[in-house]
Amino acid sequence: MGSPSAKTAATYPARLADGLWVLGNPYFNLYLVRGEAEAALVDAGISAVADDVIGQLEALGVSPDHLVVTHPHPDHINGLDALRERFPAARVVIGPGAAEFLAHPKTAASLVAEDRFMSEFLASQGFRPGRPPIGRPPSVKGAAVVTDNETLDLGGLTIRFLHVGGHAIGNLVVHVPASAALIVSDSLGFRIPSVGFFPIFFTGYADYMAAIDRLESLQAQILCIAHQGPLLGEEARKAIRDAREAARALREEIRGDPRDEDAVIRDLYRRFYRDELALYTPDNIVGCCRLVIRRSRA
């Protein structure tokens, strides 16, 4: 359990198109969008990958002007303080509701616990963390909150922020029209190449499906997912179809299952908690299964 089930980018950073790179490692994919005047780093990963990402940015000769947090879950925000420390002039960008989510009393303990577990997981897979796990939640003080369809001109290259629902509060997708790229983070679910998509419609099934439909309508040639990505061409288009079908099928299965919640959780946990998904704590995945069941039965 825990080993990558399929190769993604062979090396990092990897150029995907003019002005677009994937950074990080096979488990955590961050994306750099660079125009003639400014650059945006999309997602912050965890503390354990921050120093590798900083090194990759330095190798490219880039100091990002914008640090975009796609949503306030541990694997997308816990590297933020390290990135802000190295790039203090960078503007942090978040979606509506992200700051309020981070301020919830239960959030802090989860962020810290997950960061430690994920750091240990990466070390077990040969990806040595560059620093100790975080001891407190990252700060989004002073962050800019962007709304749906807001654009950002990087100098000859414009990105568009889409505020989409279904997966998380404050969930952002970044559209790069010039390269027909979508940086979707976890908006389609968590892709486990050996199993398929683990649907993660934590805030609502209808919103999740509406988000998938909206993303499909943009006809991406480059699909920048947050884990085990990116995907190109027909593989990108197929992934969107697969994500929709996985969510539909799982909801139908859950709604037709008469057993109590805990029994269904046990089955879902056994099905999905493997390979790449094992980078999260068991408690986290049990909680994910519980949310998916409740949203399915709502």
C-alpha positions in Angstrom: 0.0 0.0 0.0 1.2 3.5 -0.7 3.3 3.2 -3.8 2.4 5.1 -7.0 0.3 2.9 -9.2 1.3 4.7 -12.5 3.9 7.1 -13.7 3.0 10.8 -14.1 5.6 13.4 -15.1 9.1 11.8 -15.2 10.9 14.8 -13.8 9.9 18.0 -12.0 9.6 20.8 -13.1 8.1 19.7 -16.4 7.0 22.1 -19.1 3.4 21.5 -20.3 2.9 24.5 -22.7 4.2 28.0 -23.2 4.0 29.6 -19.8 2.8 26.5 -18.0 4.8 24.0 -15.8 4.0 21.2 -13.3 6.1 21.3 -10.2 6.3 19.1 -7.1 6.4 15.3 -7.2 4.1 12.5 -8.4 2.0 12.8 -5.2 1.7 16.6 -5.1 1.3 18.5 -8.3 1.6 22.3 -8.2 1.4 24.4 -11.3 3.3 27.5 -12.4 1.7 29.9 -14.9 4.1 32.5 -16.2 3.4 35.5 -18.4 5.7 38.2 -19.6 5.4 40.3 -16.5 4.2 38.1 -13.6 3.9 34.5 -12.5 1.4 32.6 -10.4 2.0 29.4 -8.5 -1.2 27.5 -8.2 -1.5 25.4 -4.9 0.8 25.3 -2.0 1.1 21.6 -1.2 2.3 20.5 2.2 5.3 21.6 4.2 7.3 18.5 3.1 7.3 19.6 -0.6 7.7 23.3 -0.2 11.5 23.3 -0.3 11.6 21.1 -3.4 9.1 23.5 -5.1 11.1 26.5 -4.1 14.2 24.8 -5.6 12.3 24.1 -8.8 11.1 27.7 -9.0 14.7 28.9 -8.5 15.9 26.5 -11.2 13.4 28.1 -13.6 14.5 31.6 -12.4 11.0 32.4 -11.2 9.8 34.3 -8.1 6.0 34.0 -8.1 4.0 37.2 -7.8 0.9 35.3 -6.8 0.4 32.2 -4.6 -3.0 30.7 -5.4 -4.6 28.4 -2.8 -7.2 26.3 -4.7 -9.0 25.3 -1.5 -8.2 25.2 2.3 -7.5 21.5 2.7 -4.2 20.4 4.3 -2.6 19.0 1.1 -3.2 22.3 -0.7 -2.4 24.9 1.9 0.1 23.5 4.4 3.1 24.6 2.4 1.9 28.2 2.2 3.9 29.7 5.1 7.1 28.3 3.7 6.4 29.7 0.3 5.5 33.1 1.8 8.7 33.1 3.8 10.7 32.6 0.6 8.6 34.9 -1.5 7.4 37.6 0.9 6.2 40.0 -1.9 3.9 37.4 -3.4 0.1 38.1 -3.1 -1.9 35.2 -1.7 -5.1 34.4 -3.5 -8.0 32.4 -2.0 -11.6 31.7 -2.8 -14.7 32.9 -1.0 -15.1 31.2 2.4 -11.6 29.8 2.6 -10.5 32.1 5.4 -13.7 31.3 7.4 -13.1 27.6 7.0 -9.5 27.9 8.3 -10.8 29.8 11.3 -13.1 27.0 12.4 -11.9 25.5 15.8 -11.6 21.9 14.4 -9.6 22.9 11.3 -6.2 23.6 13.1 -5.7 20.2 14.6 -6.6 18.5 11.3 -4.1 20.6 9.3 -1.3 19.8 11.7 -2.0 16.1 12.1 -2.4 15.6 8.3 0.8 17.4 7.6 2.8 15.2 9.9 1.3 12.0 8.5 1.8 13.1 4.9 5.4 14.1 5.6 6.2 10.7 7.0 4.5 9.1 4.1 6.6 11.0 1.6 9.7 10.1 3.5 8.7 6.4 3.3 8.5 6.7 -0.4 11.9 8.3 -0.8 10.8 11.9 -0.9 12.7 13.4 2.0 10.9 16.4 3.5 12.9 19.6 3.4 11.6 20.8 6.8 9.7 19.6 9.9 5.9 19.4 9.7 4.0 22.5 10.6 3.0 23.1 14.2 0.3 25.5 13.5 -2.1 26.3 10.6 -0.8 28.5 7.8 -1.9 32.1 7.7 -4.0 33.7 4.9 -3.8 37.1 6.6 -4.0 39.8 3.9 -5.0 37.3 1.2 -7.0 38.5 -1.8 -10.4 36.8 -2.2 -11.2 36.3 -5.9 -14.7 35.6 -7.2 -16.1 33.6 -10.1 -14.8 34.7 -13.6 -12.3 37.2 -12.2 -9.3 37.4 -14.4 -5.6 38.1 -13.7 -3.3 39.5 -16.4 0.2 38.1 -16.1 1.5 40.1 -19.1 0.5 38.6 -22.4 -1.2 35.7 -20.6 -4.5 35.9 -18.7 -5.8 33.4 -16.2 -9.4 33.2 -15.1 -10.6 32.0 -11.7 -13.7 29.8 -11.5 -15.4 29.4 -8.2 -16.9 25.9 -8.3 -18.8 24.0 -5.7 -19.1 20.4 -4.7 -15.7 19.4 -3.2 -14.7 22.1 -0.8 -15.5 25.5 0.6 -13.6 28.2 -1.2 -12.8 25.9 -4.1 -11.1 27.6 -7.1 -10.2 26.3 -10.6 -7.7 28.2 -12.7 -8.5 28.4 -16.4 -5.6 29.2 -18.8 -7.3 29.9 -22.1 -4.1 30.4 -24.1 -3.0 26.8 -23.6 -6.5 25.3 -23.2 -5.5 24.3 -19.7 -7.6 23.8 -16.6 -5.9 23.6 -13.1 -8.7 21.8 -11.4 -7.1 20.6 -8.1 -9.5 18.1 -6.6 -12.7 19.3 -8.3 -13.0 16.0 -10.2 -12.2 13.8 -7.2 -9.0 12.0 -6.2 -7.5 10.0 -9.1 -6.1 6.6 -8.1 -4.8 5.2 -11.4 -5.2 1.6 -10.3 -8.8 2.1 -9.1 -10.2 5.2 -10.8 -11.6 8.3 -9.3 -12.6 8.5 -5.6 -15.5 10.9 -5.8 -15.2 13.5 -3.1 -18.3 15.7 -3.2 -18.0 16.9 0.4 -20.1 20.0 0.1 -22.8 18.7 -2.2 -23.4 16.2 -5.0 -25.4 18.5 -7.3 -22.8 21.3 -7.1 -20.1 18.7 -7.8 -21.8 17.4 -10.9 -22.5 21.0 -12.1 -18.8 21.8 -11.6 -17.8 18.7 -13.7 -20.2 19.8 -16.5 -18.8 23.3 -16.5 -15.3 22.1 -16.7 -16.1 19.7 -19.5 -17.6 22.6 -21.5 -14.3 24.4 -21.6 -12.8 21.6 -23.7 -9.4 21.4 -21.9 -6.4 20.0 -23.7 -4.4 20.0 -20.5 -6.0 18.9 -17.3 -3.9 19.9 -14.3 -5.1 17.7 -11.4 -3.5 18.0 -8.0 -2.3 14.4 -7.6 -1.1 11.9 -10.2 -1.3 14.4 -13.0 -1.3 16.1 -15.3 -3.4 14.6 -18.1 -3.2 15.6 -21.8 -5.5 15.4 -24.8 -7.9 12.6 -25.0 -6.7 11.3 -21.6 -7.8 14.7 -20.1 -11.2 14.5 -21.7 -11.7 10.9 -20.7 -10.8 11.8 -17.1 -13.6 14.3 -16.9 -16.1 11.7 -18.2 -14.7 9.1 -15.8 -15.0 11.5 -12.9 -18.7 12.2 -13.6 -19.5 8.5 -14.0 -17.6 7.5 -10.8 -19.6 10.1 -8.8 -22.9 9.1 -10.3 -22.3 5.4 -9.8 -21.1 5.8 -6.2 -24.1 8.0 -5.2 -26.5 5.5 -6.8 -24.8 2.6 -5.0 -24.9 4.4 -1.6 -28.5 5.4 -2.0 -29.5 1.8 -2.8 -27.6 0.3 0.1 -29.9 -0.2 3.1 -27.1 -0.8 5.6 -26.2 1.7 8.3 -23.5 4.4 7.7 -20.7 2.6 9.5 -21.1 -0.6 7.4 -21.0 1.3 4.2 -18.0 3.3 5.4 -16.1 0.0 6.0 -16.7 -1.1 2.4 -15.7 2.2 0.9 -12.6 2.4 3.0 -11.5 -1.0 1.9 -12.1 -0.2 -1.7 -10.4 3.2 -1.9 -7.7 3.4 0.8 -4.8 2.1 -1.2 -1.9 3.2 -3.3 -1.7 7.0 -3.5 -4.7 7.6 -1.3 -2.7 6.1 1.6 -0.8 9.3 2.0 -3.7 10.6 4.1 -4.5 9.4 7.7 -7.0 6.6 8.1 -9.2 8.9 10.1 -9.3 11.4 7.3 -10.4 8.8 4.7 -13.1 7.5 7.1 -14.3 11.1 7.4 -14.3 11.5 3.7 -16.4 8.3 3.3 -18.8 9.5 5.9 -19.3 12.9 4.1 -19.8 11.2 0.7 -22.4 8.9 2.2 -24.3 11.8 3.9 -24.2 13.9 0.8 -25.4 10.9 -1.3 -28.4 10.3 1.1 -29.3 13.9 1.5 
